[in-house]
């Protein structure tokens, strides 16, 4: 059997940077270390960090109960008010927000102050999008489907600035922008999808089109992995979404002559290698 592993599979720059930062703090800090939300959408990594004493804060209520220690902002970023709460509570702040997400925070703040209403293309319930909303100072709308784009009614007195969740489907982003552009003359579109995300999606699509089966590895709550699965499924009906090797029926692969493997940005290399070595 031939196995093709995507070169872009696994940790992206922002995720690796955040995870490394937490491991470093866990090793050297004497006071407690917390992450505001799971540092990444990967249960194995979060569990390993918990064993090293790192605790997850699942919201403002958890944050307010902490009396000392360091709080790490994960790569998804958070609303401005979370930074304020950490400082007001006398806690140390370690900011591991992905630089590409930070850039979006600056954009929506600037364009909002310039009088534009903001449209975020993405999943309204995703922590990255929730964080971006928290930096908006003008009207903000989140759009994730063609139906929502069709229903959107821009303010006739202001311009519109469109940004995207960094892990959004590139093809779908362009379709939604096409719909929105017909509604408003004064529209500023900024494609803030991360280059690594775009490259990962394009490579996954290309591999899936040429194999008998495609394996997509990543956490169940990982937005970028879910989108990889959707993309691969369009090209290869035998596409499997797994978190670890245990989720895969290896015997079902034996009749395949060529299998492709890709993984989300929150998937450690050791998990990818284990799947690759056992298919």
C-alpha positions in Angstrom: 0.0 0.0 0.0 1.2 3.5 -0.8 0.7 6.1 1.9 0.9 9.8 1.1 1.2 12.1 4.1 0.5 15.8 3.6 3.6 18.0 4.2 1.5 20.6 5.9 -0.1 18.1 8.4 0.3 18.9 12.1 1.1 21.9 14.3 1.0 25.3 12.6 3.3 28.1 13.7 0.8 29.7 16.1 -0.2 26.5 17.8 3.4 25.3 18.3 4.3 28.6 19.7 1.5 28.5 22.2 2.0 24.9 23.3 5.8 25.4 23.7 5.1 28.5 25.8 2.8 26.5 28.2 5.2 23.6 28.6 8.0 26.1 29.3 6.0 27.9 32.0 4.9 24.6 33.5 8.5 23.5 33.9 9.9 26.7 35.4 7.0 28.5 37.3 6.6 27.9 41.0 3.1 29.4 41.1 0.1 27.8 39.3 -0.2 28.0 35.6 -3.6 28.2 33.9 -4.7 28.4 30.3 -7.8 30.5 29.4 -9.7 27.6 27.6 -7.8 24.5 26.4 -4.5 25.6 24.9 -5.4 23.7 21.7 -8.2 21.4 20.6 -6.4 18.2 21.3 -7.4 16.1 24.3 -4.1 14.3 24.5 -2.0 17.5 24.8 -4.4 19.0 27.3 -4.3 15.9 29.4 -0.5 15.8 29.4 -0.4 19.4 30.5 -2.9 18.7 33.3 -0.5 16.0 34.5 2.2 18.7 34.7 0.0 20.9 36.8 -1.5 23.2 34.2 -5.2 23.9 34.8 -7.8 25.0 32.2 -10.0 28.0 33.0 -13.3 27.6 31.2 -14.6 31.2 31.4 -14.7 34.5 33.4 -16.1 32.8 36.5 -13.2 30.4 36.7 -10.8 33.3 36.0 -12.2 35.4 38.9 -11.7 32.5 41.3 -8.0 32.4 40.7 -5.9 34.3 43.3 -2.4 33.9 42.1 -0.4 32.4 39.2 0.0 32.9 35.5 -2.8 32.8 32.9 -1.9 31.9 29.3 -4.0 33.3 26.5 -4.2 30.6 23.9 -3.5 31.0 20.2 -7.2 31.6 19.5 -7.0 34.9 21.3 -9.6 36.5 23.6 -11.7 39.6 24.0 -10.0 42.8 25.4 -12.0 42.5 28.6 -10.3 39.2 29.5 -6.9 40.9 29.5 -8.4 43.6 31.8 -9.8 40.9 34.2 -6.4 39.1 34.4 -4.6 42.4 35.2 -7.3 43.6 37.7 -7.1 40.2 39.5 -3.3 40.7 40.0 -2.4 37.7 37.9 0.6 37.3 35.5 -0.4 37.3 31.9 1.3 35.2 29.2 0.0 36.1 25.8 0.2 33.2 23.3 -2.3 34.6 20.8 -1.3 33.8 17.3 0.2 36.8 15.6 -2.2 36.4 12.7 -5.2 36.6 15.0 -3.7 39.6 16.8 -3.6 41.3 13.4 -7.3 40.8 13.0 -7.9 42.3 16.5 -6.1 45.4 15.3 -8.0 45.6 12.0 -11.5 45.4 13.5 -10.6 48.0 16.2 -9.1 50.4 13.6 -11.9 50.0 11.0 -14.5 50.3 13.7 -13.0 53.5 14.9 -13.0 54.7 11.3 -16.8 54.2 11.3 -17.1 50.9 9.4 -19.4 48.1 10.6 -17.6 44.8 10.9 -18.5 41.5 9.3 -16.6 38.4 10.5 -16.8 35.4 8.3 -16.6 32.3 10.5 -18.2 30.2 13.1 -20.0 32.4 15.6 -19.4 29.9 18.4 -15.6 29.4 17.8 -13.4 31.0 20.5 -11.3 32.8 17.9 -14.4 34.5 16.5 -15.7 35.3 20.0 -12.3 36.9 20.7 -12.4 39.0 17.6 -15.9 40.3 18.4 -14.4 41.4 21.7 -12.2 44.0 19.9 -15.0 45.5 17.9 -16.1 49.0 18.8 -18.8 49.3 16.1 -21.7 47.1 14.9 -20.5 43.5 14.2 -22.1 40.6 12.4 -20.8 37.0 12.1 -21.6 35.2 8.9 -20.9 31.6 8.3 -23.3 30.5 5.6 -24.6 31.6 2.2 -28.1 32.1 3.7 -26.7 34.4 6.4 -24.8 36.4 3.7 -28.0 36.8 1.6 -29.9 37.9 4.7 -27.3 40.5 5.8 -28.4 44.1 5.5 -25.6 46.6 5.8 -26.1 50.0 7.4 -26.7 52.4 4.5 -24.8 55.2 6.3 -21.5 53.4 6.9 -18.9 51.3 5.1 -18.3 47.6 5.8 -15.1 45.8 6.7 -15.1 42.1 6.1 -12.5 39.8 7.9 -12.3 36.1 8.3 -11.7 33.5 11.0 -8.1 32.3 10.2 -9.1 28.7 9.7 -12.2 29.3 7.5 -12.6 27.4 4.3 -11.0 29.5 1.6 -13.4 28.5 -1.2 -16.4 29.2 1.0 -14.9 32.6 2.1 -14.7 33.7 -1.5 -18.3 32.7 -2.2 -19.6 34.6 0.8 -17.6 37.7 -0.2 -19.1 37.5 -3.6 -22.6 37.6 -2.1 -21.7 40.5 0.3 -20.0 42.6 -2.4 -23.3 42.8 -4.3 -24.9 44.5 -1.3 -22.6 47.4 -0.7 -20.4 49.6 -2.8 -18.2 50.8 0.2 -16.9 47.4 1.3 -13.4 46.6 2.5 -12.5 42.9 2.2 -9.5 41.6 4.0 -8.7 38.0 3.5 -7.4 37.1 7.0 -7.4 33.3 6.5 -3.9 32.1 7.6 -1.6 31.2 4.7 -0.8 27.9 6.5 -4.6 27.1 6.6 -5.0 27.9 2.9 -2.0 25.7 2.0 -3.1 22.9 4.2 -6.6 22.9 2.6 -5.3 23.0 -0.9 -2.8 20.2 -0.3 -5.5 18.1 1.4 -7.9 18.6 -1.5 -5.2 17.6 -4.0 -4.2 14.4 -2.2 -7.8 13.4 -1.5 -8.6 13.5 -5.2 -5.9 11.0 -6.0 -6.2 8.3 -3.3 -8.6 5.4 -2.5 -9.0 6.6 1.1 -8.2 9.7 3.1 -7.5 9.9 6.8 -8.0 13.2 8.6 -6.5 13.4 12.1 -7.5 16.0 14.7 -9.6 16.8 17.8 -13.3 16.6 17.5 -13.7 20.3 18.4 -11.0 21.5 16.1 -12.5 23.9 13.5 -9.6 23.6 11.0 -9.7 19.8 11.2 -13.5 19.7 10.6 -13.0 21.9 7.5 -10.2 19.6 6.3 -12.6 16.7 6.6 -15.3 18.5 4.6 -12.8 19.3 1.9 -11.4 15.8 1.7 -14.9 14.3 1.7 -15.8 16.3 -1.4 -12.9 14.6 -3.2 -12.9 11.2 -1.7 -15.9 9.4 -0.3 -13.7 7.1 1.8 -12.6 9.9 4.1 -12.2 9.1 7.8 -12.0 11.6 10.7 -10.1 10.2 13.7 -8.4 11.6 16.8 -5.9 8.8 17.3 -5.0 5.5 15.8 -7.5 3.8 18.1 -10.4 5.4 16.2 -9.3 3.9 12.9 -10.3 0.4 11.6 -6.9 -0.5 10.2 -8.3 -3.7 8.6 -10.6 -1.6 6.4 -7.5 0.0 4.8 -6.0 -3.3 3.7 -7.9 -3.4 0.4 -6.8 0.1 -0.5 -3.8 0.6 -2.9 -3.2 4.3 -1.9 -4.1 6.1 1.3 -3.7 9.8 2.1 -3.1 11.4 5.5 -3.5 14.9 6.7 -4.0 16.5 10.1 -5.3 19.6 11.8 -3.1 22.4 13.2 -3.6 21.0 16.7 -2.4 17.5 16.0 1.0 16.5 17.5 3.5 14.8 15.2 3.7 11.6 17.3 0.0 10.9 16.7 0.4 11.5 12.9 3.4 9.2 12.8 1.6 6.5 14.7 -1.2 6.4 12.2 1.2 6.6 9.3 3.3 3.6 10.6 0.3 1.4 11.2 -1.9 1.9 8.2 
